[in-house]
């Protein structure tokens, strides 16, 4: 059996909404080394869809993106530089991957890394501890805001803690 890094590279994306019109507004990465990357993404002028229910979850106002967001090209190049040739894992791969693809497509850049579902590296016994361990990790880390980089850190910590539980 392949040995799994106890702290895999994790990515999390926050978006303007939940449907097909939505686009990425924040990306957060935590690498196995502990290095972190987080950027608000300034929307392209034609990225107008905005869902107030999504805003209630991530707490990012559209105006904050317009004022403080990073140019999407800079974000995409930054991700490629940071993650080149590696795999990052997501606990919401079904939406995070399309949001990343939206970003890279609009920037006209290839994605030089891979994104896979966290479930692809979870041992079945880890799954039974996942939700409880995630809640414990969130409390232990004392993270107040729901933001991409913080979520990525919680996912990485949850993976490490559930792996430790099943390896005892």
Buried (B, 14 or more C-beta within 10 A) or exposed (E): EEEEEEBBBBBBBBBBBEEEEBBBBBBBBBBBEEEBBBBBBBBBEEBEBBBEEBBEEBEBEBEEBEEEBBEBBBBBBBBBEBBEEEBBBBBBBEBBBBBBEBBBEBBEBEBBBEBBBBBEBBEEEBEEBBEEBBEBBBEEEEBEEBBBBBBBBBBBBBBBBBBEBBEE
